[in-house]
Amino acid sequence: MKMRSILLGMALSVSLLACAPKDADIEKAISEKLSDTPEIQVTVHDGVATITGTCEDEIFKKKH
């Protein structure tokens, strides 16, 4: 019974990791949304996006 629980837990962990979006996919999606602003850079590491750069107006900040 204990072995079955361990195997079930491992299978669940693997399936959750397999379903998670990849960093490159996240970065691509964000970059596409910000494609009209080349001064903004996007990097993603372990599912966390970091967006750097400057925007000069409030309308841009609210739009994105």
C-alpha positions in Angstrom: 0.0 0.0 0.0 2.8 2.4 0.9 4.6 1.7 -2.4 1.4 2.3 -4.4 1.0 5.7 -2.7 4.6 6.6 -3.5 4.2 5.6 -7.1 1.0 7.6 -7.4 2.6 10.7 -5.9 5.5 10.4 -8.3 3.2 10.0 -11.3 1.2 13.0 -10.2 4.4 15.1 -9.9 5.6 14.1 -13.3 2.3 14.8 -14.9 2.1 18.3 -13.3 5.6 19.2 -14.5 4.9 18.0 -18.0 1.8 20.2 -18.2 3.5 23.4 -17.0 4.2 26.0 -19.7 7.9 26.2 -20.7 9.9 29.3 -20.1 10.4 29.9 -23.8 6.7 29.7 -24.5 5.9 32.2 -21.7 8.7 34.6 -22.9 7.4 34.3 -26.5 3.8 35.1 -25.5 4.8 38.2 -23.5 7.2 39.4 -26.1 4.5 39.1 -28.8 2.2 41.3 -26.7 5.0 43.9 -26.3 6.3 43.7 -29.8 5.5 47.3 -30.6 7.9 48.5 -27.9 11.5 47.4 -28.6 12.8 49.2 -25.5 11.1 46.6 -23.3 13.0 43.3 -22.7 11.5 40.1 -21.3 13.3 37.2 -19.6 11.7 34.1 -18.0 13.4 31.8 -15.5 11.6 28.9 -13.7 8.2 30.4 -14.8 8.9 33.8 -13.4 8.9 36.7 -16.0 11.1 39.7 -15.6 10.2 42.7 -17.7 12.7 45.5 -17.9 12.9 48.7 -19.8 11.3 52.1 -19.7 8.0 53.4 -20.8 7.4 57.0 -21.2 3.7 57.4 -20.7 0.8 56.2 -18.5 -1.2 55.0 -21.4 1.4 52.3 -22.2 1.4 51.1 -18.6 -2.3 50.8 -18.5 -2.6 49.2 -22.0 -0.3 46.3 -21.2 
